Amino acid sequence: MTTITELPEDQHWWFATRTWALLNLLDENVSRRDGNVLDLGCGAGNMIHHLSRYGRVQGVEVDARPVAMAQARGYDVRQGDVTRHIPFADASFDLVTALDVIEHVDADEAILREAWRVLRPGGALAITTPAFQWLWSYNDVLNGHKHRYTPRELQERVERAGLRVRRLTFGFFLVFPLSAPLILLRNRLGQKKQLSSHHFEADAYQVEMEPVAPWLNALLRGVGRIEAALVARVNLPIGTSLMCVAEKV
């Protein structure tokens, strides 16, 4: 495997856990390592350096600020609305990703239809998204979410777009017994999370994540490594997020 230099956001336990688990799912379901990859809603290209293990990566992002940062990082990212006709030809990608994207729009199925359109037959679509509407919190409001999904809701949307689900699993399973009660308690008390703005580069784009003490971040990264190994083998029964890999048939 090619050695990849981590970006600053990769150090946060949440990003690291999601990345490790997702890559394990993709390693199982993506056979090519020299294909064309499209990252929908790619932001500043936070995942492009990881997805490059599957081939040449391009990205689409609606916000001009992260597009500028991604281009400054040397990534092939263009501005566009992924709920509309994105600027790529039909059947031109082997892998399409929508990583924590569909929850930001009302037209989530439009994104999935566009993913189907640009995928080649046999190509894979990877999705990550928050789980369970009953876990809705101020963090969802802060990040502009419209919805959180159940596994059934996500699977139905993916299948209506013409894709066949190969893997559908929860994420953040091992921290769920602590994180879910904490979210519900905060909601009951009416508390807003004390989030800090991490300006990873300049002020062009900011990633909002709850600050974590270094020792706790290291501990949770270790837990994330264990969870990623589990995801490679089994679907996890519950968690605060969902991960899906589907195939264009």
Sequence and secondary structure as in RCSB ss.txt:
>XXXX:A:sequence
MTTITELPEDQHWWFATRTWALLNLLDENVSRRDGNVLDLGCGAGNMIHHLSRYGRVQGVEVDARPVAMAQARGY
DVRQGDVTRHIPFADASFDLVTALDVIEHVDADEAILREAWRVLRPGGALAITTPAFQWLWSYNDVLNGHKHRYT
PRELQERVERAGLRVRRLTFGFFLVFPLSAPLILLRNRLGQKKQLSSHHFEADAYQVEMEPVAPWLNALLRGVGR
IEAALVARVNLPIGTSLMCVAEKV
>XXXX:A:secstr
       GGGGSHHHHHHHHHHHHHHHHH   SSEEEEEET TTTTTHHHHGGGEEEEEEES HHHHHHHHHTT 
EEEE  TTS  SS TT EEEEEEET GGG S HHHHHHHHHHHEEEEEEEEEEEEB GGG  HHHHHTT    B 
HHHHHHHHHHTTEEEEEEEEES TTHHHHHHHHHHHHHHT     EEEEEETTTEEEEE    HHHHHHHHHHHH
HHHHHHTTS  S  SEEEEEEEE 
